Structures are given as C-alpha cells and as structure tokens.
Amino acid sequence: MAPVIWVLVFGGIAVAGLIMLIAYAIWLAHKAADVFAEVKVLGNRADQFLQLTAQIEVPESALESVKATRLQPVKAKRARRST
C-alpha cells in the first residue's frame, strides 16, 4: 500500500507540472503575439517617419553655410592639444 501512495504523489506532481508547463506555453505565446504586434506598429511608424523626412527640402544656402562653418579636422585638434 505504501508504494502506491508514492506513485500517486509523484504522479500528481507530474500532472501539476505538466499543467503549469502548458499554462506557461500559452502565456508565452500570448506575450510573443503582443511583441510581434508592437514590432509591426514600430515598422509602420518607421515608414511614416521615412515618408515625412523624405518631404524635407534643405535650401542650397543652408548647405553652403554649413560647409563654410565646418570645424577643423580631428588631426589638427589633436596636434594643438599635444603642444
């Protein structure tokens, strides 16, 4: 009679573990679906961002002023610091 009790105890633990494993798998599948949905939304937002930035037109005068005020090369800065 005593060995039968141990079989039932370990069998019950195994069944409970299996139920928990199935519940965790279902929960994980729902979380993965949520993540994939958020990634899809993020992709749509990135597409919208690219469409908006493609509409920006930079005037030529702005580009010329940036070229005129460009900083010195990095090598020249290092040479000044070492002296």
matplotlib code that plots the C-alpha trace (Angstrom):
import matplotlib.pyplot as plt

x = [0.0, 2.9, 4.4, 1.1, 0.9, 4.3, 3.3, 0.2, 2.2, 4.8, 2.1, 0.2, 3.4, 4.0, 0.4, 0.7, 4.0, 2.5, -0.4, 2.0, 4.1, 1.1, -0.1, 3.3, 3.4, 0.1, 1.2, 4.4, 2.6, 0.3, 3.3, 5.1, 2.0, 2.0, 5.6, 5.1, 2.2, 4.3, 7.1, 4.5, 3.4, 7.0, 7.6, 4.6, 5.8, 9.3, 7.7, 5.7, 8.9, 10.7, 7.9, 7.9, 11.7, 11.6, 9.4, 12.0, 13.8, 17.0, 17.8, 21.2, 22.1, 21.8, 24.2, 26.7, 26.7, 27.3, 30.2, 31.6, 31.4, 32.8, 35.0, 38.7, 39.7, 40.3, 44.0, 44.6, 42.8, 45.0, 48.1, 47.0, 46.3, 49.6, 51.6]
y = [0.0, 2.4, 2.2, 3.1, 6.3, 7.4, 6.6, 8.8, 11.6, 11.7, 11.2, 14.2, 16.3, 15.3, 16.2, 19.5, 20.3, 19.4, 21.7, 24.5, 23.9, 24.1, 27.3, 28.8, 27.9, 29.6, 32.7, 32.9, 32.5, 35.5, 37.6, 36.7, 37.8, 41.1, 41.7, 40.9, 43.3, 46.0, 45.4, 45.7, 49.1, 50.2, 49.3, 51.3, 54.3, 54.0, 54.0, 57.1, 58.8, 58.0, 59.4, 62.6, 63.0, 62.5, 65.6, 67.8, 70.1, 71.7, 75.1, 75.3, 78.4, 76.4, 73.7, 76.4, 78.0, 74.6, 74.0, 77.4, 76.9, 73.3, 72.5, 71.8, 68.1, 65.9, 65.5, 69.3, 69.3, 66.5, 68.4, 71.5, 69.6, 67.9, 71.2]
z = [0.0, 0.8, -2.7, -4.3, -2.3, -3.6, -7.1, -6.6, -5.0, -7.8, -10.4, -9.0, -9.0, -12.6, -13.7, -11.9, -13.6, -17.0, -16.4, -15.4, -18.4, -20.7, -19.0, -19.3, -23.0, -23.6, -21.7, -23.6, -26.9, -26.0, -25.0, -28.3, -30.2, -28.3, -29.1, -32.8, -32.9, -31.3, -33.9, -36.7, -35.2, -34.9, -38.6, -39.6, -37.5, -39.1, -42.6, -41.6, -40.3, -43.6, -45.6, -43.6, -43.7, -47.5, -47.8, -46.2, -48.6, -47.5, -49.2, -51.0, -49.0, -45.8, -47.2, -48.2, -44.7, -43.1, -45.4, -44.6, -40.8, -40.8, -37.9, -38.3, -38.9, -35.9, -36.6, -36.3, -33.0, -31.6, -32.7, -30.9, -27.7, -27.6, -27.6]

ax = plt.figure().add_subplot(projection="3d")
ax.plot(x, y, z, "-o")
ax.set_aspect("equal")
plt.show()
